[in-house]
Amino acid sequence: MADSVLVAMDDSPLSREALAYAFETFPDAEITVVHVAYLDLDMLPDDTREVFQESLDELSGVGDETAASVFDTVRDVADDREVSVTFLTGEAERRIVEYADDGAFDHVVLGTHGRSGISRVLVGSVAEAVLRETTVPTTLVK
């Protein structure tokens, strides 16, 4: 059984299902929700990206409507259960993998559309990228 579970969330219904799954499947675990707000940092010179990224992380979630929606969803699904929420900025796949691998989590849970074929190639999947890259056991909720 997992002691510490990371649930990556955006503002989709699938994320809501992923959080509900985490609470149901890991009732005694410490649940942490992470939301990543995307900002295009490619416009910055390479030598300033990391410093800029670090300063943005301190302010992430401020004034972000999606982050507010995620927070409301977490509150609704969690009911009276305890949950931690972290807001990050950057490329979702990379930031979730970094956070999962550095955070001593026992398990990661994400929602996925489960697309296949050409739609998966064209749209891509944050969940699949995280599944491929993280060293932490991961469950995709469809």
The 8 nearest C-alpha neighbors of each residue, nearest first, counted from 0:
[[1, 2, 25, 28, 105, 27, 24, 106],
 [0, 2, 105, 3, 28, 106, 25, 4],
 [1, 3, 28, 29, 105, 0, 4, 27],
 [2, 4, 29, 104, 28, 105, 1, 30],
 [5, 3, 106, 30, 104, 107, 105, 29],
 [4, 6, 107, 31, 32, 30, 108, 106],
 [7, 5, 32, 108, 107, 109, 31, 18],
 [8, 6, 33, 109, 32, 34, 5, 108],
 [9, 7, 14, 34, 33, 6, 10, 32],
 [8, 10, 11, 34, 14, 69, 7, 65],
 [9, 11, 69, 68, 65, 8, 14, 12],
 [12, 10, 13, 14, 9, 15, 8, 110],
 [11, 13, 15, 14, 16, 10, 110, 17],
 [14, 12, 110, 16, 11, 15, 17, 111],
 [15, 13, 17, 110, 8, 16, 12, 11],
 [14, 16, 12, 18, 13, 17, 19, 72],
 [17, 15, 13, 19, 14, 18, 20, 12],
 [16, 18, 14, 20, 110, 15, 19, 109],
 [19, 17, 21, 15, 20, 16, 6, 14],
 [18, 20, 16, 22, 21, 17, 23, 15],
 [21, 19, 17, 23, 18, 22, 24, 16],
 [22, 20, 18, 24, 19, 23, 25, 17],
 [21, 23, 26, 19, 25, 20, 24, 18],
 [24, 22, 20, 21, 26, 25, 19, 18],
 [25, 23, 21, 22, 20, 26, 19, 27],
 [24, 26, 28, 22, 21, 27, 23, 1],
 [27, 25, 22, 23, 28, 24, 21, 29],
 [28, 26, 25, 29, 2, 1, 22, 0],
 [29, 27, 2, 3, 25, 26, 30, 1],
 [28, 30, 3, 2, 4, 31, 27, 82],
 [31, 29, 4, 82, 28, 5, 3, 83],
 [32, 30, 83, 5, 82, 84, 6, 4],
 [31, 33, 84, 6, 7, 5, 83, 85],
 [32, 34, 85, 7, 86, 84, 8, 6],
 [35, 33, 86, 8, 9, 7, 87, 85],
 [34, 36, 87, 88, 91, 86, 37, 89],
 [35, 37, 88, 87, 89, 38, 34, 91],
 [38, 36, 89, 88, 90, 35, 39, 91],
 [37, 39, 89, 40, 88, 36, 90, 41],
 [40, 38, 41, 37, 42, 89, 90, 43],
 [39, 41, 42, 43, 38, 48, 89, 52],
 [42, 40, 43, 39, 44, 45, 48, 38],
 [41, 43, 40, 44, 39, 45, 48, 38],
 [44, 42, 41, 40, 48, 45, 47, 46],
 [43, 45, 46, 47, 48, 42, 41, 40],
 [46, 44, 48, 47, 43, 49, 41, 42],
 [45, 47, 44, 48, 49, 50, 43, 51],
 [48, 46, 50, 45, 44, 49, 51, 43],
 [49, 47, 51, 45, 50, 52, 46, 43],
 [48, 50, 52, 51, 47, 53, 46, 45],
 [51, 49, 53, 52, 47, 48, 54, 46],
 [50, 52, 48, 54, 49, 53, 47, 55],
 [53, 51, 49, 55, 50, 54, 48, 56],
 [52, 54, 50, 56, 55, 51, 49, 57],
 [53, 55, 51, 57, 56, 52, 50, 58],
 [56, 54, 52, 58, 57, 53, 59, 51],
 [55, 57, 59, 53, 87, 58, 54, 88],
 [56, 58, 55, 54, 59, 53, 87, 86],
 [59, 57, 55, 56, 61, 60, 54, 87],
 [60, 58, 56, 61, 87, 86, 55, 57],
 [59, 61, 63, 66, 86, 62, 58, 87],
 [60, 62, 59, 63, 58, 66, 64, 67],
 [61, 63, 60, 64, 67, 66, 59, 65],
 [62, 64, 60, 66, 61, 65, 67, 36],
 [65, 63, 67, 66, 68, 62, 60, 69],
 [66, 64, 68, 67, 63, 69, 10, 9],
 [65, 67, 69, 63, 68, 64, 60, 70],
 [66, 68, 64, 70, 65, 69, 71, 63],
 [67, 69, 65, 71, 66, 70, 10, 72],
 [70, 68, 66, 72, 10, 67, 71, 73],
 [69, 71, 67, 73, 68, 72, 66, 74],
 [72, 70, 68, 74, 69, 73, 75, 67],
 [73, 71, 75, 69, 74, 70, 76, 68],
 [74, 72, 70, 76, 71, 75, 77, 69],
 [73, 75, 71, 77, 72, 76, 78, 70],
 [76, 74, 72, 73, 78, 77, 71, 70],
 [75, 77, 73, 78, 74, 72, 19, 15],
 [78, 76, 80, 74, 75, 73, 79, 81],
 [77, 79, 76, 75, 80, 74, 73, 81],
 [80, 78, 77, 81, 74, 76, 75, 82],
 [81, 79, 77, 78, 82, 22, 76, 74],
 [80, 82, 79, 83, 77, 30, 29, 78],
 [81, 83, 30, 31, 80, 84, 29, 77],
 [82, 84, 31, 32, 30, 85, 81, 29],
 [85, 83, 32, 31, 33, 82, 86, 70],
 [84, 86, 33, 32, 34, 87, 83, 31],
 [85, 87, 34, 59, 60, 33, 35, 84],
 [88, 86, 35, 56, 59, 34, 36, 85],
 [89, 87, 36, 35, 37, 56, 59, 38],
 [88, 90, 37, 38, 91, 36, 94, 35],
 [89, 91, 37, 93, 92, 94, 88, 38],
 [92, 90, 94, 35, 93, 95, 89, 37],
 [93, 91, 125, 95, 94, 129, 90, 128],
 [92, 94, 96, 91, 95, 90, 97, 129],
 [93, 95, 97, 91, 96, 92, 98, 90],
 [96, 94, 98, 92, 97, 93, 99, 91],
 [95, 97, 99, 93, 133, 94, 98, 129],
 [98, 96, 94, 100, 95, 99, 101, 93],
 [97, 99, 95, 101, 96, 100, 102, 94],
 [100, 98, 96, 102, 97, 101, 95, 104],
 [99, 101, 97, 98, 102, 96, 133, 134],
 [102, 100, 98, 99, 103, 97, 104, 96],
 [103, 101, 99, 104, 98, 100, 97, 5],
 [102, 104, 101, 100, 105, 99, 3, 135],
 [105, 103, 3, 102, 106, 4, 99, 5],
 [106, 104, 1, 3, 4, 135, 2, 103],
 [105, 107, 4, 136, 104, 137, 135, 5],
 [108, 106, 137, 5, 4, 6, 138, 136],
 [107, 109, 6, 138, 137, 139, 17, 5],
 [110, 108, 139, 7, 17, 6, 140, 126],
 [109, 111, 140, 13, 14, 17, 139, 141],
 [112, 110, 141, 113, 140, 126, 139, 13],
 [111, 113, 114, 141, 110, 13, 124, 140],
 [114, 112, 111, 141, 115, 119, 124, 139],
 [115, 113, 119, 112, 118, 116, 111, 124],
 [116, 114, 119, 118, 113, 117, 120, 112],
 [115, 117, 118, 119, 120, 114, 121, 113],
 [116, 118, 120, 119, 121, 115, 122, 114],
 [119, 117, 121, 120, 116, 122, 115, 114],
 [120, 118, 123, 115, 114, 122, 117, 121],
 [119, 121, 117, 118, 123, 122, 116, 115],
 [122, 120, 118, 119, 123, 117, 116, 124],
 [123, 121, 119, 118, 120, 124, 117, 114],
 [124, 122, 119, 120, 121, 125, 118, 127],
 [123, 125, 127, 126, 128, 122, 119, 111],
 [124, 126, 128, 92, 127, 129, 123, 91],
 [127, 125, 129, 124, 128, 111, 130, 109],
 [126, 128, 130, 124, 129, 125, 131, 111],
 [127, 129, 125, 131, 130, 126, 92, 132],
 [130, 128, 132, 126, 127, 131, 92, 133],
 [129, 131, 127, 128, 132, 133, 126, 137],
 [132, 130, 128, 129, 133, 127, 134, 126],
 [133, 131, 129, 130, 128, 96, 134, 93],
 [134, 132, 96, 135, 129, 130, 131, 100],
 [133, 135, 100, 136, 132, 99, 96, 130],
 [134, 136, 133, 106, 137, 105, 100, 107],
 [137, 135, 106, 107, 134, 105, 138, 133],
 [138, 136, 107, 106, 108, 135, 130, 139],
 [137, 139, 108, 107, 140, 109, 136, 106],
 [138, 140, 109, 110, 108, 111, 141, 137],
 [141, 139, 110, 17, 111, 109, 138, 16],
 [140, 111, 112, 110, 113, 139, 13, 16]]
